[in-house]
């Protein structure tokens, strides 16, 4: 992508959408298992990876995580999100090249599972308690299910938004 | 390019393995009846749930905040906490599960184990409210 202003505006738009979705998800009450959540903002991350490329998607993800940390006011949660987000993004780099337009949901599932592994790694460091790993299988299940949901949402979004994005960067 | 069916099979297989692993973890009974409470991975105090006759509560506080813990005959729970997510409260009663109660914001972990962890203090009834 060459045009600086268009690129900046598009990335900002994606960040705003991700942040809006994140704030809405804050209203959904958490359940009694640490780390289990829908991760709706992942829809934007996955869609962005396909629409504007992994580097811009990474920038959107980082900005969203930092702003979300300020919006939710939980400083510790920032570290979990950063670790989860970084792992999630790293899996996206190779995945983007080997998936077709009908397999975008796969990236979301793998990203969600990677995100949860990153979170549990931070929890292990923070609590210095190996027993945290008892939650790993549950977090894998929740990662796959949430990833499927957000993945198909992202796949449908990419289908609709691709002509628009192509028009902008024509 | 891999076929979509292949991806679906891989994801399905991983999901199945996770479900089996989760069942093994959750159906596995706790090795004992002693609830050990850890903060930052260090033993803080312990309660032998098999010796509890009258329910009582105690509060554990440090710089990050406090958790109100309730011990009843054979089971333990965090009944109140001032952490932001209150996941420890929502995880409810634990009696014979090997999975711990976790309060990540306060770095508190409650595990049910065979013996009291070395260096932990017994919870005196005096701190009950």
Contacts between the chains, C-beta under 8 A, distances in Angstrom:
chain1	res1	chain2	res2	distance
A	30	B	85	5.3
A	30	B	86	7.6
A	30	B	87	5.7
A	30	B	90	6.9
A	31	B	87	7.6
A	31	B	90	6.0
A	32	B	87	5.9
A	32	B	89	7.8
A	32	B	90	3.5
A	32	B	91	3.5
A	32	B	92	5.9
A	33	B	87	7.1
A	33	B	91	6.8
A	34	B	85	7.8
A	34	B	87	5.1
A	34	B	102	5.2
A	34	B	104	5.5
A	73	B	84	7.8
A	74	B	84	5.2
A	74	B	85	7.9
A	74	B	105	7.6
A	76	B	104	7.3
A	76	B	105	5.9
A	77	B	84	7.7
A	80	B	104	8.0
A	98	B	1	6.7
A	98	B	2	7.0
A	99	B	1	7.8
A	100	B	1	5.7
A	100	B	4	7.6
A	102	B	4	5.8
A	103	B	2	7.8
A	103	B	4	5.5
A	103	B	7	5.7
A	106	B	7	4.6
A	106	B	11	6.8
A	109	B	11	5.4
A	113	B	14	7.7
A	123	B	102	7.6
A	123	B	104	5.8
A	126	B	104	6.7
A	126	B	107	5.9
A	127	B	38	7.6
A	127	B	40	7.1
A	127	B	41	6.0
A	127	B	102	7.0
A	127	B	104	6.9
A	127	B	107	5.3
A	127	B	109	5.6
A	128	B	40	6.1
A	128	B	41	2.8
A	128	B	42	7.9
A	129	B	38	6.0
A	129	B	41	5.3
A	129	B	100	7.1
A	129	B	102	8.0
A	129	B	109	4.6
A	129	B	111	7.8
A	131	B	99	7.7
A	131	B	100	4.5
A	131	B	109	6.4
A	131	B	111	5.3
A	132	B	100	7.3
A	132	B	102	6.5
A	132	B	109	7.5
A	134	B	25	5.3
A	134	B	98	6.3
A	134	B	99	4.1
A	134	B	100	6.4
A	135	B	99	6.7
A	135	B	102	7.4
A	136	B	21	7.7
A	137	B	18	5.0
A	137	B	19	7.7
A	137	B	21	3.7
A	137	B	22	3.8
A	137	B	24	7.9
A	137	B	25	5.8
A	138	B	18	8.0
A	138	B	22	5.2
A	138	B	25	7.9
A	140	B	14	7.3
A	140	B	15	8.0
A	140	B	18	3.9
A	140	B	21	7.6
A	140	B	22	8.0
A	141	B	15	6.6
A	141	B	18	4.7
A	141	B	19	6.1
A	141	B	22	6.0
A	144	B	11	6.3
A	144	B	14	6.5
A	144	B	15	4.8
A	144	B	18	6.9
A	145	B	15	7.8
A	148	B	11	7.6
